Amino acid sequence: MIIELTKAEMAAALGQSDAIQQRKRAAGIKSRVYHDDTALVNAYAIYAETAFAKFIPGCVGSLPPALEDGSIDPHGNDGGWDWRMPSGLTVDVKSTLRDNPQDMFIMTSTWPPKADVYVFCKVLLDTDQVQLIGWAWGEDIEDRAKLKKLPKGEAYTYPVDRLTSMTQLFREAKR
């Protein structure tokens, strides 16, 4: 399923990503993204989150929690989920830029799964489109994901071919 983003949505994602990076730099926090342009990679993740919210209207986004002094968490932590669907289910959107993804990655820093549902998306580079590939229940990911060594760390992987159709999630959202 392909979702198109408007220029305004893409610009807002890049602005949000820049703001997150500025907060992290000010707090002395290093990014866990392994890419030369961290803000752009984070913007792609926000593109995927925005596409999901367009697919399931009425979602409410999670916000980084306030710290004891009232400031916003500079890590940008969202509590382990990106959206709450109208049905009440929480959703964590995972994204990739790879042409032919075989696995959905969940970083060890966000393990165990905290969301009810995990959605996997592919950001189509040089376009205004995001492909919603499929989804899985958080408990299924926790039971079946495998720990994998990566060049710069570890992540849990879940095979893309085990994901469920997005149309089924649309029906779940209506419940």
C-alpha positions, 0 to 999 in steps of 0.5 A: 500500500502506497501513501503519498505525502504532501510537500508540507508534510515532508517539510514538517518532518524535516523540521521536526527532525532538525529540532530533535537533533538540536535538543540532542546536541544541546544535551550532549547526546549522540545519535544512534543512527548510523548515517552521515546525515542523521537529521535526514534519516530521522526525517525519513522515519517521521515520513513513515510515521506520518504516512501511517497516520494518514492510513489510519485517520484519528490516530493520536501521537505520543509526545516525548515525556516531560522530565521532572523539571518540566523540560522535554526529554532530549532523547526524544523518547516517546514511550515505545510507541508513535501513535494510538489508534482510535481503537486504543491500540498503540503503534510503533512505526519502523522504517527502512530505505532498503530496496528489498527489505528482508527484516524489520529491525527493532534496536536493542535500546527499545527492547522489549516491545512496548507497543501493541502493534508494529508497522513496517514501512519503506520510504521510497527515496526521491519521491513523496511516497511511503510503502506500508509493507505490513504489521505484526502484534508486539507480543508476536515480535517479542516471541519470534524476533531474533537478536542479530549482530550489526556492524555498529551494534545489535538489533532484533529482527523480524522477517518481513514475510511474516507481516500481516496485510495492512488492510487487516490492521485497518479493520483492527483499527475500527474495532 
